[in-house]
């Protein structure tokens, strides 16, 4: 096998591991929110196991990327791919940490009666999970338009978080006994917002990878898809 073919295989292996990390992160989000909605702790039993797997993959990807940089000395698109892969790797690991935080807050909530029907938080989770999936799809498919869709979806998650905050503040003001449960739900909404932010960061990395453009600053107002050079 010639050196270029071997190099391509190594890059493909990096991509496969990132896809696996994203699938784990999606599953973790689903399990954590399902635990909260169903009020069944057993639903999220495997979340810590998935988080350990994410951590293991993060180390493997970082080591592989460093080896490629040192031994292959990539340039242009290949160099941007490896740099983007290491950044995406870090974003996915942080998403795993945030899901662990969600499960900790869910455990607190399950020890007490429900405060209110959960509507906006599951919506936030669905959007965040979709953003994680589509950000990796845009990476795999080198699709800057899909990446831009992810970036624009972040506004919806932010809006839901503000809505959750406003509603829970009214609960706390009306009944001090609700404060602990309301704060736990506020933390969960904040963690979901941060997950969406990490997915947005991945999408921004995809735009850099595919177009060599840094769109991180400013983020508001966000670029429209029509603004992209495609």
Secondary structure as UniProt FT lines:
FT   HELIX           3..38
FT   HELIX           41..44
FT   TURN            45..46
FT   HELIX           47..72
FT   HELIX           76..110
FT   HELIX           120..140
FT   TURN            141..142
FT   HELIX           144..174
FT   HELIX           176..178
FT   HELIX           179..211
FT   HELIX           225..227
//
